[in-house]
Amino acid sequence: MRSGRLWWALLFGMISAGPLSAQSEAPTFPSKPVRIIVPYTAGGGTDTVARGLAQHLSEQWGQPVIVENRPGAATMIGAEAAAKAAPDGHTLLFSDSATFVINPHLSRKMPYRPLVDFAPITLVVRLAPVVAVSATLPVSTLSEFIAYAKAQSGKLSYASFGAGSYPHVVSEQLKRMAGIDLIHVPYKGSAAAVTDMLGGQLSMLIVTLSVFEQHEKTGRIRVLAAATERRLSLRPDLPTVAEAGVPGYAVSVWFGLAAPAATAEPVLDRIHADVSRILTNPAYLERYVTALSLEPGGMSRAAFGQLLKEEDARWGQLVRDSGARID
């Protein structure tokens, strides 16, 4: 009897120890400060949204969440650093569409593979790209601008943030679809481009709405159309480019969060759940989404992964049509 009881005790101990052992091997997250790599300089839209996200995550996790700016090489320096970081959830990448689905079609020397080297977490916010022109031009609608550009063929200009940036690719797309010829003028950022628009040295810029709102109110810049597929919830009165005279034209630009590819599923699920909670937080939405004329994202990890594949194919075609290269 004693040996029988001993056998059952040992068996029960082995069964009980199994789950405990498995739990002890599960990753603990976060166990140290987390860094969010932003492949742009401090102060821009990507950086601002990331810092708000970092603040709220830090409050949830009880660990410092630090934004690390790693600009350069059309976001590839920061993206490579994130892709090669330890896959434990303590290094994340926060960037826009360019890093994930545009750069692979622009460069033959990619130091990372966006659809292979990263585990998608979620789309955080959608940008609200619009077509805006200098108020010095004698136009008030997109159709009038297109007609004027045709009459002044090769004399008007548009801005981008360098070859391969999304304003470059989508402006080239608009040129092709509208049948107009504009001169490409690259800038380092929106501030300098807007200054030249105010002075009449620059004709057009396609970038997110918040860049223009202050100057639109004073009448010095005219926002002609939303470049998105549907009208913006923030500006339902503003027609889309497709509605305003260029059928089929649409732009999708967003900020998304990802981790190194081998990051454990429980860690990815934890990050996704906590970020999703922030995207329903009124304080975060008011300060970092609505105030910047952005629209909240939020989708499952699987849905974001599928979106990346679809966007990769779509942007590939846009880049080929634009003829843009960065190497």
Sequence and secondary structure as in RCSB ss.txt:
>XXXX:A:sequence
MRSGRLWWALLFGMISAGPLSAQSEAPTFPSKPVRIIVPYTAGGGTDTVARGLAQHLSEQWGQPVIVENRPGAAT
MIGAEAAAKAAPDGHTLLFSDSATFVINPHLSRKMPYRPLVDFAPITLVVRLAPVVAVSATLPVSTLSEFIAYAK
AQSGKLSYASFGAGSYPHVVSEQLKRMAGIDLIHVPYKGSAAAVTDMLGGQLSMLIVTLSVFEQHEKTGRIRVLA
AATERRLSLRPDLPTVAEAGVPGYAVSVWFGLAAPAATAEPVLDRIHADVSRILTNPAYLERYVTALSLEPGGMS
RAAFGQLLKEEDARWGQLVRDSGARID
>XXXX:A:secstr
 HHHHHHHHHHHHHHHHHHHHHHHHS  S SS EEEEESS TTSHHHHHHHHHHHHHHHHHTS EEEEE   GGG
HHHHHHHHTS SSSSEEEEEEHIIIIIGGGT S  SS HHHHEEEEEEEEE  EEEEEETTSS SSHHHHHHHHH
HTTTT EEEESSTTSHHHHHHHHHHHHHT   EEEE SSHHHHHHHHHHTS  EEEEEGGGTHHHHHTTSEEEEE
E SSS BTTBTTS BTTTTT TT     EEEEEEETT  HHHHHHHHHHHHHHTT HHHHHHHTGGGT EE    
HHHHHHHHHHHHHHHHHHHHHHT    
